[in-house]
Amino acid sequence: MKHPSRIAAVLAAGAAVALGGSAAPALANGFGLSLRPSSPAVVGKTMTIQVSGTIPPADTWAPYWFSLDAISTAVTTTCPADRWVGAQFATANGSIVVLSQSEKPDAAGSFTIPVAITPSSPGSVLLCGYTDDGMATTLAAAGLILDIQPASSGRSGLPSPPEYTRQGVKSCNVLMTGADAKSCIRDIVRNANARCRKLHTKRGRTSCQKSVRRAARSRP
């Protein structure tokens, strides 16, 4: 089974996108939901997942809630139908990206929610979005698989080792908890230090590694 620290999409998260670029809307009694990435997912680059949904116009007076889970594709490539089952999968084999966010529809019942993620490791992750009534009823669901690509080996567009570390730590802490987050951060620091060691001067290498250590202690 793929270790949860490898799926940060994330997280954060954050890639060519499978499933044709966006998840088809899931409909139930007039409720709809879809997930669309703003750009390819690449390690170290912040991106947004654009959430679009609909609520029956006659029901826009009532509160409804959005949640987003990240689940390892080693576990499943299909989102559970129930919001709370998805949360359980994410807790055990991934992370909860958005726990509960209010959906604010317009008069026609349409709403959008941007979700920012910064992927910290290459690989694939299943994103599962849900609309629920704040209690036990899941009203709509949508899934999206992100294939997160490694950062470019060239200098253009590649963050410095300290910045890569800061972004990675943020993604690890957003997408994971406990031992999984610590393992994810260790991987980020290891990769950053490996890049520091490629610098030409000893002074440059030492300064780079000190900056990486400070970045690793940063908090979102």
N, C-alpha and C positions, 0 to 999 in steps of 0.2 A: 504494500500500500504506500502511495506517495505520502511523504511527511507533510503535515499541514503547513510547515514553514515555507514549503516550496510553492505554494499557490498564491502568495501575496500578489494581490491584484492591485488590487488591491488592490487591497488592496491593494492597496491597496491596492489598492491596489492597485490598474490599473489596467503592436500585436495585430496581426491580421485577425479579423473576427469571423469565427465560424458561423454557421446558420445564415449565411447570406448577408451579414452586416447588421441585421436588427432582428429582434424576436417578434414574431407575429403576435398581434394583440390576443389576449385571452378574454373571452366574453362570458358573462354570467348575468342573466336578468338585466341587461343594459349596462353592466359594469365592464369596463375594458382596461387593459394595461399592456404597455409595450416598453421595451428597453432598447435604446440605440446608443452606440458609442460615438463620441465626438471626433475621434481620431483613432488610428492604430494604437494598440497598447504596446509600449516599449519600456523596458526597465529604466527607472529613473526619471521618466517624463510624466508629469501630471496630465491627466485627461479627465473628461467628465462622461458619465453615463446619463443620457437624457431620458428621463422617465416621462412618458405620456400616458394619460388615462382619461376615462370617461365615467361619469356618475349619472344615472338617470336624472334629467332636469327636475322631476318632481321630488327627488330625494336630496337635492343639494343643500337643504336646510340642516340635514343631519351630519354629525361628524363621522368622517372615515379616515383611516390611517394607512400609511405606506410603510413597508419594511423591505429591506434588501439583505439577502444572505449570500455569502461566498462559500461554496462547497467544493471540495476536491473532486475532480473528474475521475479520480481513481475509485471513488465511492459510487457515484452516479453521474450520468450525463442528462438526466431528466429531473426537473424540479418536482418535489413532492407537491401534491395538490393542496395540502393543508399548510397554512402559514406556520403553525406551531411545530409541525413535523419538520418543515424546512429549517426552523430555528434550532431544533434539536440536532439535525444533521450538521448544521453550521457550527454549533458549539462543540461537537465531537470531532468533526473532520474539516474544519475551516474556520470561519469567523462570521459574526454578525456585523455587517457594514452600517446599516441603518436599523436601529431597534424599533422606533415608532415615530413617524413624522406626519403631521396633519396634512391632509390633502385639501387644497383650496380651489375649488372649481369656479369657473365663470358661470354666467347665467345659463349657458347651453350645457353645462355639466363637464366641460373639458378642463383638465389641469396638467401642469408640467412641473417636474421637480428635477433639478440638476444635482447629481451626486459626484463629487470629486474623489478621484483615487490616484495614487502614484504607485505603479507596480514596482516591486523591489527584486523580484526573481523571475526568470523566464519559466514558461510552462503554461498549462491551461487551467482555467478555473471556471466553474459554473456559477453564474449569478442568477439568483432567484428573487424576483420581486413579487410583492403581494399587496392587495388591498383588503382590509378587514374592518369590522365594525367596532373594534376596540374590545370585543369580548371573545366569543368563540367561533364566529362565522367568517370564513374566508370567502370573499366575493369575487376576486379576480386574481390571476397569477400569470406571470410571464417569465421565461427563462432565456438566458444568453450565455454562450460559451465564448470566453476570451482566450485567444492564443497569444500569450505575452512573449514578445520577441526580445532577444538580448540587446543591450545598448550597442550602438555603432562602435566598431573598433577604432575608427578615426577620431580625431579631436573635435571635429565639428559636431556640435549638439550634445557632446558628452560632458556631463557635469564633473567638476573637480572631485577628487576623492572625499574631501570633507563635505561638500554639498551632496554628493551621492549618499554619504552616510546619513546626513540629516534627513534627506528625503526617505531613505530606506527605513530609518528608525521610526519616522512618523507613520509610514505605511504598516510596519510591523505592529506598532501599538494600536493603530486603528483596526486592523484586520484580525488581530490575535490577542490572546491574554496568557498570563502565566508562563509556563515553560516553553510553549510554542513561540511566544513573542521573544523570549530570551534567545532561543535557538535561531530564530530569524535574524535578530540583531547581530548575533555572533557571525552568521554567514555574511551579512552586509559588511561588518568590520573587517573580516578576513579578506573579502574581495577588495575593499578600499586599500588596505595595507599592502596587498599584492601590487596594486597600481603605484602606491608610494615608492615601493622598492625598485621600480623601473626608472625613477628619476636619476639624473646623471650625477648629482653631487650628494655627498653625505649630508651636508647641511640641509639641502632640499628634502632629502628623504626623512631626516629627523623631524624637521618642521612639519612636513606633511602628516607623519604618523601622530604627532602631538595634536594636530588639528582634528584628525580622525577620532582620537580618543575623546576630545572635548565634544565633538559632534555626536558621538555615541551616547554621551550622558545627557544630551538635549531631550527636552520633552515637547510634545505637540503643543 
